[in-house]
Every structure is written in structure tokens, then in C-alpha cells.
Amino acid sequence: MASIDFNPEKKSMEDLFVGPDYYVIPRFQRPYSWEAANLEDFWNDVVFDNPVGYFIGPMVAWRDSRNPIRRIVDGQQRLTTIAIMFAVLRDQFALLGSARLADGVHRYLEKADRNFDLQFTLQTESSSNFLGNAILSSTPDLSLDPNGEEEEALSNAAKQIRKLIAAEVDKRSDPQKWLANLRDRLLGLKVIWVEHGNEDDAYIIFETLNSRGKDLEVVDLLKNHLFNKLRGTRNAKADATRVKWERMRSQLAGPDGRRRIDPNQFLLHWWQSRADYVSRPKLFGAIKKKIKSKDTAQDVLDELIGDGQLYRAVIQPQSWDWPIEEKEAAASLEAIALFGVTQPAPLLLSLMRARAASPKLSAAQFRKTLQTVERYHFQHTIISGLSSSGGVSQMYAKSARELYAAGPDQQARSDVLADLRSKLSQRRPDRDQFIAAFKDRFAVTDDETRDKKLVQYVLKRFLADASPATGLNNLTLEHLMSQDRIGNGESVDTVGSIGNLLLVSEALNTKLANKDFESKRNILATAIGRPYDIGGVLHCDTWTSEEVEARGELLAERAYDTVWKVIS
């Protein structure tokens, strides 16, 4: 391999921002991602802890010999942050009535090119104009709402820097002097500036360097590698590769109330559902070995788009539009998400993929396998508190790969899933261990709410098993032994235990209030259809800690033998 053309120089921010060059953040670069802690550290380093001329590390750029454009390979997080600081500094000068000083700072951010057209000194090849319009512009549009993770990060950075600078200005008897000192500190920041003239080298160097503040992640490295193989135009709107990549990222982002999904976690589970099992530190190396051609890179990008939306359904099932025949499967996915277990994720993604394929994985296989995974983790993880070894993760990934490799062969699919269900059944805790753990697992009161969602899930499953026609919406927890008994002869463990809890309608809960047990029993006995009596409450004449204990054991037995019986 030919040597890379490096030309290191010592430069200041004044050299970079006041000089004739413009800086572009290339398409393969990761989005701006500095968080509050990164900004706080940088602020302290620049403003308080070091003298003027502080060295902030190397920056690497790829030069275009035909024009004064420098494409940033390493350093875009720092360079963008400094540009935002200049913009806020300019706005503060303007607020103090120092138009001349404000204009002086703005010339670092926007200057005339060879055709005397104004250009921002720092630009991006992405389709977003938020940085320029909402922050760098001489008249920033503060009404613009950020759209997407990068714009959110830029907006948050600008807000934080405004607060930091405003707080210092408020302290000063001569704020203009302090702002001028901050300007000089920013202009005096030193870097080792490295330029090279080959675009291929830019992609290689990007993989080997880390930006100050946040290390490169798998998603950054993969983006760079894919974009290297799938060279596009520099017109972001006409760049099919960038459009596809941003589509995948948007599927994992969290707008419209959806939960944000870690893209690195998605990539790990995507890979484990299709290829050999690897840990996260070895993930990029494995993917890179696979993507050796343009065609393979295109296939991978298309796979990521397709699997991205399926993974969203796995992680946040309520975001998916489930047909009627998949409602029970969706309920199992919601339970697994509630449990917070990630080991099954490669398998869950593979199941979703098989269900979306043609021919589809049967609804029965889909439902049965998801119920087995749900019930296994309820028994093993949630109740018995047993930790899963790496063997369980590898077992799920192996089944995911085998299901993927089975393709449209329904018998092969069935064999893979039957084998997995059998293995999970063999791994479940023994009955006595489960029953002992179940009775003491939960404690829910008005003051102890950590397990509330889990308890609601448990009681809903019991209620659905005992009375399938009962509606499960708008139900609330009822303590048969009222909470006012805590401290009056009864413990939190008794009053908050699963043996003392029912799910009832809001109207019925209001009627029950803090009445004594006999009154509550009479009200429950007259409830329409009496669907709430799970565990023999109506057969009891009194309700003491002994009855609570006995009902807890009865529910535990029913849970293991029926409701959460692991299906092999």
C-alpha cells in the first residue's frame, strides 16, 4: 500500500477561521454528538484551566486542490463546538450593543468566496441546514425546531453554551472585556493540522482515529466503510447511499414519543441473527471482513433498512401495527421488553424477519416460540433471579442464524424452533425453587412502586387465564388487606405481597376503598361475572397474613404449572 500523504503543521483557530479556507464535514462522518459532559469538559479546559494557546489535539483534513475546501476527517466535534461558541459569543456582543465586535466575530463564521458569495466557514454535506440557519447565521432563526438526533445535539449544545456564557457575563462588571478575552482564547487554541490529498486515505484514516470527547463507535466505523464502498455524489439530496443510511438511522431514532434505540446494539443483534456470533468489541472487524465489494455493501445497507424497522417492533412492540392473528405474539414481545432482557434479541429479530418473509413463518410457530421465550425468562430471570450465562446468548444467536438459513423451508423452520423451545424447557428452574421465589418476589404499595408494572403484568396474565373474556384495560391494583394496616400490626411484605393483590376496575376499586375484608368480599361477590377472584379470595372468612401467604403459594403453583408453563 502506498504511503499516505501527510503534511502536519501547527495552527491556531485564528489560522483556520480567519484564513481563506472553508471546512466541510463529509458524508461519511458521524453526526455531531457531543453531550453535556463533553461540552462541560471542553469549556473548563478552554476557559478556566489552561492559558491562551491551549493545545486541543490533532485535526485531519482531506484537501481538494481545485478549491479552498478542506474536508474534515478527524476533529469535526471540536471544530463544530468552537463554531457554536463563536456564534454565541457574537450574539452576546450584539446584546450588549457592541455591533462592531459582533461583526468582527461573525467574519470567522461567514466570509465571501472567490465569486464574492457569502459562505459559512464550516459546512456539512448532509441535507440539514440547521447548523447554519439556526446557529451560525448572522440572524439565527431561533424558532427552528431541531429534527433528528444530530439537530437535537446541535440545539442542546447551543443552549448549554448560551447558558454558560450568559452566567459569566452576569458576573462581570465589564462583560465586554470578558467576552473579548474569551474570543482571544478561542482564536488562540492550537492544533496539529494534518492534510492529505487522497479521498481513499480519508476513509482509511477515519477508521484509525478517535475524536476528542467520544470514541468512534461501530455505527460510525460501519458508516465510513459502507460509504467508502458506495461512493456517492457530494450532493446530499441526490446521494442514494446517504438517503438509505439516514432512513435506517431514523428508524432507530426516537421522535414522536418513540424510544430511541442504540444503533450499536441493533448492529450487534442484526449481525448475530445472520452470521457467526461475535461480541461487540469484535463486531466491526467481522462486518468489515464480509463487506469487500460494492455489491455486498449495497446488500448490507438494504438489509439494515429492512431489519431496522423489524427491530423497532422487537424493542418497542406497541409501535407496530399488529394484525389480529399476531396479538398474542405481540403481548409476549411486550412482556420481554418489560423484563429488560436482551439475550433473545437476535432470535426475536430473526422471527420477525421470517414472519415478514414470503412464505411467512406460520402464526402458530411465531406465537408459540415467543410465548416460550417470555415464559422462560419470567420463570428464570424475573422470578428465580438466575443470571443467564453467555451460553444462553449464543444459543439464541445460533437459533436465529439457523432460522435465517432455513429460508422459506417451513419444515426446517419448525425444526429449528422446536429445538430451541426444547432447550429452554430444559433450562427452566425446578418447581420448588420457583414457588419459593415467587411468593416473596413482589412488594407493591403506594410507597414501594418499583415492581408495579411487573405486578400488573402478572395479575393480568392470571386474570386472562382465569377469565379470558375479561377486559384488561383500565384496571388498578387493589390491596385486599388495606395499606393503612402497615404499621398497625402488619408488615409491608405482607400488605404489598402478590398474595394480597387483585386487579379490579377503577369503579370497583373506589367502592372497595379501605373497607374491612368482609365488606370487600361482599362487594367482590356481587361484581358482574365475578372475574376478579383469582386465588380463592371469596372462599375465605377472614383475611390475615396466613391467608395472604396461602394465596401467594396457590398463585405460585398456578403460575408454574399453567400460566407460565414453558412450552417445549
DOTOR-461541 format. One record per residue (C-alpha): residue in three letters; x, z, y. Coordinates in steps of 0.25 Angstrom, whole numbers, plus 5000, padded with zeros to 4 digits. Layout:
N
ALAXZY
...
***
This chain:
568
MET500050005000
ALA500549965014
SER500950085023
ILE499850125033
ASP500150085048
PHE500350225055
ASN500750245069
PRO500650395073
GLU500650435088
LYS500450565095
LYS499250545104
SER498350635113
MET496850615114
GLU497050565128
ASP497850455122
LEU496750415113
PHE495550435122
VAL496150385135
GLY496950265129
PRO496350125127
ASP495950145112
TYR494550165106
TYR494350245093
VAL493350205083
ILE492850295071
PRO492850195059
ARG491750175050
PHE492450245038
GLN492650375046
ARG491750495043
PRO490750535053
TYR491050635063
SER490950765056
TRP491550885064
GLU490751015063
ALA490651135072
ALA491851205065
ASN492751075067
LEU492351065081
GLU492651215084
ASP494051205078
PHE494351075086
TRP493851135099
ASN494651265097
ASP495951185093
VAL495851095105
VAL495251185116
PHE495851325113
ASP496851335102
ASN497851235106
PRO498551175118
VAL498351045125
GLY498950935116
TYR498450995103
PHE498750905090
ILE497450875083
GLY498050795071
PRO498150645068
MET497250535070
VAL497250405063
ALA496650275068
TRP496650125064
ARG496950035075
ASP496349895078
SER497449815084
ARG496449725091
ASN495849825100
PRO496049975105
ILE495150025093
ARG495650135085
ARG494850175072
ILE494950325069
VAL495450355055
ASP495650495056
GLY495250585068
GLN493850545071
GLN493350685070
ARG494350735080
LEU494250615089
THR492750615090
THR492750765093
ILE493750745104
ALA492850635110
ILE491650725109
MET492450835117
PHE492750735128
ALA491350695129
VAL490850835130
LEU491950865140
ARG491550745148
ASP490150795149
GLN490550935153
PHE491350875165
ALA490150805169
LEU489250925168
LEU490250995177
GLY490150885187
SER491550825184
ALA491150685183
ARG492550635185
LEU493150725174
ALA491950685165
ASP492250535167
GLY493750565164
VAL493350615151
HIS492450505147
ARG493450405149
TYR494050465136
LEU492750435129
GLU492350295134
LYS493250185140
ALA493250035143
ASP493749945133
ARG494549805135
ASN493249745140
PHE492949865149
ASP491749905140
LEU491650055138
GLN491950105124
PHE491950245118
THR493350285115
LEU492850345102
GLN491950255094
THR491350245080
GLU491050135071
SER489750205066
SER488450155071
SER488150295078
ASN488350295093
PHE488050445094
LEU489450485098
GLY489550385109
ASN488150395115
ALA487850545113
ILE489250605116
LEU490350505121
SER489550435131
SER489750465146
THR488250495146
PRO488050545132
ASP486550545127
LEU486350685122
SER484950645118
LEU485450565106
ASP485150635093
PRO486250625082
ASN485950545070
GLY486650575057
GLU487750675053
GLU488850615062
GLU488050615075
GLU487650755072
ALA489050795071
LEU489450725084
SER488250785091
ASN488550925086
ALA490050905090
ALA489650865104
LYS488650985105
GLN489751085100
ILE490851035109
ARG489851035121
LYS489551185118
LEU491051215117
ILE491451145130
ALA490251205137
ALA490551345133
GLU491951335138
VAL491451275151
ASP490551385153
LYS491651485152
ARG492551415163
SER492651445178
ASP493251305179
PRO492551225167
GLN493051085173
LYS494551135171
TRP494251185157
LEU493551045153
ALA494750975159
ASN495651055150
LEU494851025138
ARG494950875141
ASP496450885142
ARG496550965129
LEU495750855122
LEU496550745128
GLY497850815124
LEU497450825109
LYS498550765101
VAL498450675088
ILE499450595080
TRP498750465081
VAL498950365069
GLU498550225070
HIS498550115059
GLY498149975059
ASN497449945046
GLU496049975043
ASP496349995028
ASP497250105032
ALA496150175039
TYR495350195027
ILE496550245019
ILE496950345030
PHE495550395031
GLU495550435017
THR496850515019
LEU496550595032
ASN495650705036
SER495150725049
ARG495350855056
GLY494250955054
LYS493550895042
ASP494250835030
LEU493750705024
GLU492650715014
VAL492350625002
VAL491250555011
ASP492250515021
LEU493250465012
LEU492250385004
LYS491650325017
ASN493050285020
HIS493350225007
LEU492050145006
PHE492150095020
ASN493550045016
LYS493049965005
LEU491849915012
ARG492349875025
GLY491349845035
THR491249795050
ARG491449885061
ASN490049865066
ALA489349995060
LYS487949935061
ALA488449815052
ASP489249895043
ALA488549905030
THR489550005023
ARG489350105035
VAL487850085035
LYS487750115020
TRP488750235021
GLU487950295033
ARG486650275025
MET487250355013
ARG487650465023
SER486350465030
GLN485650495016
LEU486550615015
ALA486350665030
GLY485350765034
PRO484350705044
ASP482850725044
GLY482950865038
ARG483750815026
ARG484850905021
ARG486250845023
ILE486950805010
ASP488450825009
PRO488950675007
ASN490150724999
GLN489250794989
PHE488450674988
LEU489650584985
LEU490150684975
HIS488850684967
TRP488650534969
TRP489950514962
GLN489750614951
SER488450554948
ARG489050414945
ALA490550434942
ASP491550534936
TYR491450684940
VAL492350724951
SER492450844961
ARG492250824976
PRO493850824979
LYS494050704969
LEU492750634973
PHE493350534984
GLY494450494975
ALA493550464963
ILE492650374972
LYS493850304979
LYS494350264965
LYS492950204962
ILE492850124975
LYS493950024974
SER493149894979
LYS492149854989
ASP491049834979
THR491249974973
ALA491250034987
GLN489949964990
ASP489350014977
VAL489750154980
LEU489150144994
ASP487850094989
GLU487850204978
LEU488050304989
ILE486850254997
GLY485950254985
ASP486350394979
GLY486350454993
GLN484850454994
LEU484650494980
TYR485650614982
ARG484850654994
ALA483650664985
VAL484450754976
ILE484950844986
GLN483650854995
PRO482550814985
GLN481450834996
SER482050725004
TRP481650624993
ASP480250554991
TRP480050594976
PRO478950514968
ILE477950594960
GLU478650584947
GLU479950644953
LYS479350764960
GLU479750864949
ALA481150804949
ALA481150814964
ALA480750964962
SER481950984953
LEU482950924963
GLU482351014974
ALA482651134965
ILE484051084962
ALA484251074977
LEU483751214979
PHE484651264969
GLY485851204977
VAL486551154964
THR487451034966
GLN487951014952
PRO486750924947
ALA486850834960
PRO487550714953
LEU486550714942
LEU485350724952
LEU485950604959
SER486050524946
LEU484650564942
MET484150514956
ARG484850384954
ALA484350364940
ARG482950394945
ALA483050294957
ALA483650184948
SER482950074940
PRO482550104930
LYS482250244935
LEU482650374927
SER481350424922
ALA480650524930
ALA480550614918
GLN482050614916
PHE482250634931
ARG481350754931
LYS481750824918
THR483250814922
LEU483050864936
GLN482250984931
THR483351014920
VAL484351024931
GLU483451104940
ARG483151204929
TYR484551214924
HIS485051254938
PHE483951344940
GLN484251424927
HIS485751414928
THR486151414943
ILE484951474951
ILE484551584941
SER485651614932
GLY486751594943
LEU487651524934
SER488751434940
SER488851294935
SER490251244931
GLY490851114934
GLY490351064921
VAL488951064926
SER489250974938
GLN490050884928
MET488850884918
TYR487950844929
ALA488850734935
LYS489050684921
SER487550664918
ALA487450604932
ARG488450494928
GLU487850474915
LEU486550454921
TYR487050354931
ALA487850284920
ALA486550274911
GLY486050174922
PRO484550124918
ASP484650174904
GLN483550274902
GLN483950324889
ALA485350344894
ARG484850414906
SER483950504897
ASP485150544888
VAL485950584900
LEU484950674906
ALA484450734893
ASP485950774890
LEU486050834904
ARG484750914902
SER485250964889
LYS486551014895
LEU485851084906
SER484951154896
GLN486151204888
ARG486751264901
ARG485551344906
PRO485751494906
ASP485151574894
ARG483751624895
ASP484051774897
GLN485151744907
PHE484151664915
ILE483051764915
ALA483951884919
ALA484451804931
PHE483051744935
LYS482351884937
ASP483451924947
ARG483751794953
PHE482851794965
ALA482451894976
VAL481651844988
THR481051924999
ASP480851905014
ASP482251955016
GLU482851885003
THR482551735005
ARG483851674999
ASP483151634986
LYS481751604992
LYS481851454989
LEU482251474975
VAL481151574972
GLN480151474978
TYR480651364969
VAL480651464957
LEU479251504959
LYS478751364962
ARG479351324949
PHE478651434942
LEU477351404949
ALA477351254946
ASP477651294931
ALA476451394930
SER475451314939
PRO475951164941
ALA474751134949
THR475051244960
GLY475551184973
LEU476951234976
ASN476951214991
ASN476751325002
LEU477051434992
THR477651564997
LEU478351684990
GLU477451804986
HIS478151934983
LEU477152004973
MET477752134976
SER477752134991
GLN479052134999
ASP478652265006
ARG478952334993
ILE480452304995
GLY481052444999
ASN479752514995
GLY480152534980
GLU480452384977
SER481752304978
VAL482052174984
ASP482452124970
THR481052154964
VAL480252104976
GLY481051984978
SER481151944964
ILE480551824957
GLY479651914949
ASN478951954961
LEU478751824968
LEU477651724968
LEU477351594975
VAL476051584982
SER475351504993
GLU475451555007
ALA474051595007
LEU474151674995
ASN475451745000
THR474751785012
LYS473651855004
LEU474651924995
ALA475451975007
ASN475952115004
LYS474752164995
ASP474952244983
PHE475152184969
GLU473752204965
SER473152134977
LYS474152024976
ARG473852004961
ASN472351994964
ILE472551884975
LEU473451804966
ALA472451814955
THR471351754963
ALA472351644969
ILE471751504965
GLY472351464952
ARG473251584952
PRO474451494951
TYR475451594957
ASP475451694945
ILE476751654938
GLY477351764930
GLY476051854927
VAL475851924940
LEU474351934939
HIS474452004925
CYS475152124932
ASP474452244937
THR475652304945
TRP476852234951
THR478152314951
SER479552284949
GLU479352274934
GLU478252164935
VAL479152094944
GLU480352104934
ALA479452054923
ARG478851944930
GLY480251894934
GLU480651894919
LEU479451814916
LEU479751714927
ALA481151704922
GLU480751674908
ARG479751574912
ALA480851514921
TYR481851494910
ASP480851454899
THR479951364906
VAL480051334921
TRP481551304922
LYS481751274907
VAL482951184907
ILE482451044901
SER483450984891
***
